[in-house]
Amino acid sequence: MAGFKYFEIKKLSRISVCVRGNAKGKIYVSVLVDEKNKIAEIPIESKGGKWKWWTANAVSDMGIKALYFQFEGDGNLDFLEFELEE
């Protein structure tokens, strides 16, 4: 799990992550460390050492929020960065 604090969410429609590795599963994005209030599920099917972007729709209330990213699936990932889209 990787957590990042804090972001002022005014309008959020999509979240993208840039990852590499050999993995298949989902990255769950939530605003609480206990994984409640998931705001996005990003499907991942990564093969090899090239960085690749993966994107999913997101829904979150407005306000100042922390974001937590957790991978569930098979394999291993390197997490480079993420992007929030209005």
N, C-alpha and C positions, 0 to 999 in steps of 0.2 A: 504494500500500500504506500502511496505517495500522497502527502497532503500539502496544500498551499493555502496561505492566509494572506490577506483577506482581499476580496474583490467586491466592488460595488456593482451589483447586478441591477441594471435598469430594464434591459430587454435582452433575452437570450433565446435564440432559436436553434443554434447548432453548436456542438463542441467537436473539435478535431484534435487528434493526437498523432504525433510523429514517433514511430517505433521501428525497431529492427529486431531480427532474431528468427528463431524457428518456433512458432507458436500458433495455436488455433484456439479461439475462445472469445471472451468478451471482456472489455474493460468497463466496469461499472463506475459511474461518476455519482457521488453523493455529496450532500452538504453537511452530513454528520459522520463522525468517525465510525460509528457503529453500523454503517451502511443503510440506515433508514433514510427515507427521503431521497431515493435514487432519482436523479434528474436526467440521466442518459445511460444507454447501454450501447457501447461501440463494438460492433463485431470486428474481430481481428483474425486474419489468416496470413501470417507473415512467414516468409521463407528467405533465409539468407541474410547477408550483411548490409544490404542497402536500406537506407531510411525511407519509409513510406508513410504517407498520411492516410488516416482512416477517420471517417466522419459519421456522426449520428445526430438526429434531432434531439433537442433538449428542452425541458420545461422546468422553470424555477420561478419562485416568487421573487419580487424585487427586494433589495436590501443588501446589507453587507454580509457576505458569506465566505466561509472557507470551502475549498473544493478538495475532495478526496478521490483518488483514482485507484481502483483495485482490479487486477487481472484475475480472472477465473477461467481455467481451461488447461490445455496441455502445452508443455514446452516452456521456453524462457524468452523474455523480452528485455530489450534496452529501451528506455523511455527518454526521448530527447526533449520534446517540448509539446505544448498544447496551445490551442487557439479557441477563443470564444467569439461567436458571431451573433450579431443582432438579427 
